[in-house]
Amino acid sequence: MSEELPVSNTPLAQWLNRTMAEWIDPKTGRIGLSVNKLAKLSGVSQTSLFVMLKEGSIPKADTLVKLAEFFDV
């Protein structure tokens, strides 16, 4: 079993991690969203999501727009 890396302490990484955990699938009612599923649904690559969450990198504007549109913020 691989060890999970902690989430970066940047405000964006903390918000994204919390928002993914609280997301409710409108079709199934299930709570939570994986990086893989968020990548597929939002159009943001898994790599971009990983570096935001784990390394605290600042994403490009188009990435932020995709996430904002997906999460309706």
C-alpha positions in Angstrom: 0.0 0.0 0.0 1.4 3.4 -0.9 1.7 6.2 1.6 -0.5 9.2 0.9 1.2 12.5 0.8 -0.2 15.3 3.0 -2.1 18.2 1.4 -0.1 21.4 1.1 -1.0 24.1 3.6 -1.7 26.8 1.0 -5.2 28.3 1.1 -6.0 27.0 -2.4 -4.9 23.4 -1.6 -6.8 23.4 1.6 -9.9 24.8 -0.1 -9.7 22.3 -3.0 -9.2 19.3 -0.6 -12.1 20.3 1.5 -14.4 21.1 -1.5 -13.5 17.7 -3.1 -14.4 15.9 0.2 -17.7 17.7 0.6 -18.8 17.5 -3.1 -22.0 15.5 -3.7 -22.5 13.8 -7.0 -25.8 15.1 -8.4 -26.5 11.8 -10.1 -25.8 9.3 -7.3 -25.8 11.4 -4.1 -22.4 10.0 -3.1 -20.1 12.3 -1.2 -16.5 13.0 -2.1 -14.6 13.4 -5.3 -11.3 11.8 -6.3 -8.6 13.6 -8.2 -9.2 11.2 -11.1 -12.9 12.0 -11.3 -12.3 15.7 -10.9 -9.8 15.7 -13.7 -12.3 13.9 -16.0 -15.3 16.1 -15.1 -13.5 19.5 -15.0 -11.0 19.1 -17.8 -8.0 19.9 -15.5 -5.2 17.3 -15.7 -4.5 15.0 -12.9 -1.0 16.3 -12.8 -2.2 19.9 -12.3 -4.5 18.9 -9.5 -1.7 16.8 -7.8 0.8 19.7 -7.8 -1.9 22.1 -6.5 -2.9 19.8 -3.7 0.4 18.2 -2.7 3.0 20.8 -3.7 1.0 24.0 -3.3 1.7 25.3 -6.8 -0.2 28.2 -8.1 -2.2 27.1 -11.2 -2.7 29.0 -14.5 -5.7 31.2 -14.8 -7.4 28.8 -17.2 -7.1 26.0 -14.7 -8.7 28.2 -12.0 -11.5 29.1 -14.4 -12.2 25.4 -15.1 -12.3 24.6 -11.3 -14.5 27.6 -10.6 -16.9 26.6 -13.3 -17.0 23.0 -12.2 -17.6 23.9 -8.5 -19.9 26.8 -9.5 -18.0 29.5 -7.6 
